[in-house]
């Protein structure tokens, strides 16, 4: 593995790609994911494994932006449904069984995860049941696999650093993640929120959200000025990762279908980083997972 994660401050992490690049012909990958809802029967485990196996092949780091778990089948949850609980979770210690079984599933992929943040589902359980399911999952995953997965926040920053070909200096791309809020929109798909976030997240090169179960990437081109007075243009990349929970199926029935929601695109995005020798800069490309 050519990268490592460390905590810089309370809500800021760093992923350092430490290969000493000899030429400009290199690439590094990051897999952005979210809304796995892993414990829900509708969560696509096969697709998750496919993407994680591809991440291993690419030497990628994984950043997950929340709702790793669904956690809706607790005793006092009004949303609970017997059809939405896996057999192994039909036990009295439900909130213990979910992270325990998840450790078994993700143990072989533990070294791929750099940062995992909270979603509204994990925060709801923490608030109403006074137990941190995501925190316990990461603690056990690290303890049993010897990994170094970091627990993020509902939102936070990740500094992605790259060693340059000269072997001494580094370049940095700042990624801001925020799980999300609201319901998106049947027409805008939540894209309108990119302009709002761009105003109060000016230092981010990449902004990643989830929550609304949509999937898109868009570049906002900005006019910038250096301290020396040189004007230049750059792009702030906005990404919304899709879910891994398939609720539409054939469109026959279910809460998702009955409320008129359409099929949703599944999976996240790849970030492909390359180095431009001419400009001595890091380029980033978004690639949808399939």
C-alpha positions in Angstrom: 0.0 0.0 0.0 1.5 3.3 -1.1 -0.5 5.6 1.2 -1.2 6.1 4.9 -3.7 8.1 6.9 -3.1 10.3 9.9 -5.2 12.7 12.0 -4.0 16.4 11.8 -6.6 18.0 14.1 -10.0 17.4 15.6 -11.8 17.1 12.3 -9.0 17.1 9.7 -7.2 14.0 8.3 -4.4 13.5 5.9 -3.9 10.8 3.3 -0.3 10.7 2.1 0.6 8.9 -1.1 4.2 8.3 -0.4 5.6 6.8 -3.7 8.7 8.6 -4.8 7.7 9.4 -8.4 10.5 9.4 -10.9 8.5 10.6 -13.9 5.2 12.3 -14.6 3.6 9.1 -15.8 1.8 8.1 -12.6 -1.7 7.9 -11.2 -3.2 7.5 -7.8 -6.8 6.6 -7.0 -9.3 7.3 -4.2 -12.7 5.6 -4.0 -15.5 7.8 -2.7 -18.5 6.0 -1.3 -21.4 6.5 1.0 -24.9 5.3 1.9 -23.9 1.7 2.0 -26.8 0.9 4.5 -24.8 -2.3 4.8 -27.2 -4.1 7.3 -30.3 -3.5 5.1 -31.4 -6.6 3.0 -31.6 -4.3 0.0 -27.9 -3.3 0.3 -26.0 -4.7 -2.6 -23.1 -6.6 -1.0 -21.9 -8.0 -4.3 -21.5 -4.5 -5.8 -19.7 -3.3 -2.7 -17.2 -6.2 -2.9 -16.7 -5.6 -6.6 -15.7 -2.0 -6.0 -13.5 -2.8 -3.0 -11.7 -5.4 -5.0 -11.1 -2.9 -7.7 -9.8 -0.4 -5.1 -7.3 -3.0 -4.1 -6.2 -3.5 -7.6 -5.7 0.2 -8.1 -4.0 0.7 -4.7 -6.8 3.2 -3.9 -7.7 4.7 -0.5 -11.4 4.7 0.4 -13.2 7.6 1.9 -16.8 6.9 3.0 -19.2 9.8 3.8 -21.7 8.2 6.1 -24.8 6.0 6.5 -22.4 3.1 6.4 -25.2 1.3 8.4 -29.0 1.5 8.2 -29.8 0.7 11.9 -33.6 1.1 11.5 -34.8 -2.1 13.2 -34.4 -1.1 16.8 -37.1 -1.9 19.3 -38.4 1.7 19.5 -37.9 2.8 15.9 -41.3 3.5 14.2 -39.7 2.8 10.8 -38.9 -0.8 11.8 -40.1 -3.5 9.4 -39.5 -7.3 9.7 -38.8 -7.5 6.0 -35.9 -5.0 6.3 -33.8 -7.0 8.8 -31.3 -9.8 8.0 -31.7 -13.1 9.8 -28.4 -12.7 11.6 -29.6 -9.4 13.1 -32.9 -10.8 14.5 -31.5 -10.9 18.0 -32.0 -9.1 21.3 -28.6 -7.3 21.1 -29.4 -5.9 17.7 -27.1 -2.8 18.0 -24.3 -5.1 18.9 -24.9 -7.7 16.2 -24.8 -5.2 13.3 -21.2 -4.0 13.9 -20.0 -7.5 15.0 -21.2 -9.0 11.7 -19.9 -6.0 9.7 -16.4 -6.6 11.0 -16.5 -10.1 9.6 -17.6 -8.8 6.2 -15.1 -5.9 6.0 -12.1 -7.4 7.7 -10.4 -8.4 4.4 -10.9 -4.8 3.1 -10.0 -2.9 6.3 -6.7 -1.7 5.0 -8.4 0.1 2.1 -10.4 2.5 4.3 -8.8 5.8 5.2 -11.7 7.7 6.7 -15.3 6.8 7.5 -17.7 9.5 8.5 -21.1 9.5 10.2 -24.4 9.7 8.4 -27.8 10.7 9.8 -28.6 7.0 10.5 -25.6 6.5 12.8 -26.2 9.9 14.4 -29.8 9.1 15.1 -28.9 6.0 17.0 -26.2 7.8 18.9 -28.6 10.5 19.9 -31.6 8.4 20.8 -30.0 5.2 22.1 -26.7 6.5 23.5 -24.6 4.1 21.6 -22.0 4.8 18.9 -22.4 1.9 16.5 -20.0 3.3 13.9 -17.3 4.1 16.4 -17.5 0.6 17.9 -17.3 -1.0 14.4 -14.2 1.0 13.5 -12.6 0.2 16.9 -13.1 -3.5 16.5 -12.2 -3.5 12.8 -8.8 -1.9 13.6 -8.2 -4.1 16.6 -8.9 -7.4 14.8 -7.3 -6.6 11.5 -4.5 -4.3 12.5 -5.8 -1.6 10.2 -5.7 2.2 10.7 -9.2 3.3 9.7 -10.0 6.8 11.1 -13.4 7.8 12.4 -14.5 11.1 10.8 -17.4 13.4 11.5 -20.7 14.1 9.9 -18.6 16.5 7.9 -14.8 17.1 7.8 -11.7 17.6 5.7 -9.2 15.3 4.2 -5.8 16.6 2.9 -4.7 14.4 0.1 -0.9 14.8 -0.3 1.4 13.6 -3.1 5.1 13.3 -3.2 6.4 15.0 -6.3 9.0 13.5 -8.7 11.8 15.6 -7.2 11.3 13.6 -4.0 11.2 16.6 -1.6 8.2 18.8 -2.1 4.6 17.8 -2.0 1.3 18.9 -3.6 -2.0 18.9 -1.8 -5.7 18.6 -2.8 -8.2 19.4 -0.1 -11.3 17.3 0.1 -14.3 18.5 2.1 -16.9 15.8 2.9 -20.4 16.4 4.3 -22.9 13.6 4.5 -25.8 15.8 3.4 -29.2 17.1 4.3 -32.6 17.5 2.9 -34.2 15.4 0.1 -32.4 16.5 -3.0 -35.1 17.2 -5.6 -36.9 15.2 -8.3 -35.7 17.6 -11.0 -32.5 19.3 -9.7 -31.2 16.1 -8.0 -29.6 18.3 -5.4 -27.2 19.9 -7.8 -28.4 23.4 -6.9 -26.7 22.9 -3.5 -23.3 23.0 -5.2 -23.4 26.8 -5.6 -24.4 27.3 -1.9 -21.6 25.1 -0.7 -19.1 26.8 -3.0 -19.7 30.0 -1.1 -18.8 28.8 2.4 -16.3 26.0 1.4 -13.9 28.2 -0.6 -10.7 26.3 0.3 -11.9 22.9 -0.9 -10.7 21.5 -4.2 -13.2 18.7 -4.0 -16.6 18.7 -2.2 -18.2 15.3 -1.6 -21.8 14.7 -0.3 -24.2 11.8 -0.2 -27.5 11.3 1.7 -30.0 12.1 -1.1 -29.3 8.8 -3.1 -28.4 10.6 -6.3 -25.2 10.3 -8.2 -23.4 13.1 -10.2 -20.2 15.1 -10.5 -19.9 18.7 -11.6 -17.1 21.2 -11.9 -17.5 24.8 -10.9 -14.8 27.0 -12.5 -13.5 29.9 -10.4 -11.5 33.0 -11.0 -8.6 33.1 -8.4 -5.7 35.5 -7.7 -2.3 34.8 -6.2 -0.6 37.0 -3.6 1.6 38.3 -6.4 -1.5 39.5 -8.3 -1.6 36.8 -11.0 -5.1 35.9 -12.0 -5.8 32.2 -12.8 -8.7 29.8 -13.1 -9.3 26.6 -11.3 -12.1 24.1 -10.8 -13.9 23.1 -7.6 -15.2 19.6 -8.1 -18.5 18.7 -6.5 -19.5 15.1 -6.2 -22.6 13.3 -4.9 -22.1 9.6 -4.3 -24.9 7.2 -5.0 -26.1 4.6 -2.5 -25.6 0.8 -2.4 -29.2 0.2 -1.4 -31.4 -0.8 -4.3 -35.0 0.0 -3.3 -36.8 0.2 -6.6 -36.2 -3.3 -8.1 -39.2 -4.0 -10.5 -41.2 -1.1 -9.2 -43.9 -3.5 -7.9 -44.3 -2.2 -4.3 -42.6 -0.9 -1.2 -42.2 2.5 0.5 -39.7 3.8 -2.1 -42.1 2.9 -5.0 -45.3 4.0 -3.3 -44.0 7.5 -2.7 -43.2 7.8 -6.4 -39.4 7.7 -6.1 -37.6 6.6 -9.3 -34.8 4.1 -9.6 -31.5 5.4 -8.2 -28.0 5.0 -9.6 -25.8 2.9 -7.4 -22.2 3.2 -6.3 -19.7 6.0 -5.8 -17.0 7.7 -7.7 -13.3 7.2 -8.4 -10.9 10.1 -8.1 -8.0 9.6 -10.5 -5.0 11.9 -9.7 -2.2 12.5 -12.2 0.8 14.7 -12.3 1.3 17.3 -15.0 5.1 17.8 -15.5 4.7 20.9 -17.6 2.7 22.8 -15.0 4.0 20.9 -12.0 0.4 20.4 -10.8 -1.9 17.6 -9.7 -4.8 16.9 -12.0 -8.0 15.2 -10.8 -10.5 13.3 -12.9 -13.8 11.9 -11.7 -14.8 8.4 -12.9 -18.1 6.8 -12.0 -18.0 3.3 -10.6 -19.9 0.7 -12.6 
